[in-house]
Amino acid sequence: MRLLFISIGLLLITFADTQADGLFRWVDKDGQVHYGDRPATDAIGAEQKKFAVQPASADDELSYIVRKAKQDFPVTLYVSANCADYCDQGRSLLNKRGIPFVEKNIVTPEDLESYKKLTGGAKVPALTVGKTLLNGFEAGQWNSELDIAGYPKTAPYGSHPRPPAVPKTQVPAETEK
């Protein structure tokens, strides 16, 4: 039985080595260009062609419409530790619509300063859709802007909502009222 497994293993290794290592391009003695898995023995200037394999990304699972909207109008949700209810509502709205978004958690004083420069205040949550900034959570306003950007109104079947980001420390920021 052990000999059988060793034989099968050696056989698999042998077949793995016999597979084509890629694509070759060469010119024969008559000047004809050929392509194949190995160049001819009388080949002139044989060269192996390399093909780049693109790694799979999370965007591969998105529909074309969502990928296009994400490319043209990326969505960023700005949250902080003390806006729990409004931030949860905003996050929930984005998840229900199946919108891919980046969540930026305002944690450090430096984060707060850059956020104030971006928004002109310290009110959270805030949403950017492309270059449009929406301060505070207003479902109607957020939905309208996402519709204009071309995002779907509902998430596709089987999509999984994103969990909320866990803040490290609390930074004072005004919450939407």
Secondary structure by P-SEA (a helix, b strand, c coil): caaaaaaaaaaaaaaaaacccbbbbbccccccccccccccccccbbbbbbbbbbcccccccccaaaaaaaaabbbbbbbcccaaaaaaaaaaaaaaabbbbbbbbbccaaaaaaaaaacccccccbbbccccccccccaaaaaaaaaaaccccccccbbbbbccccccccccccccc
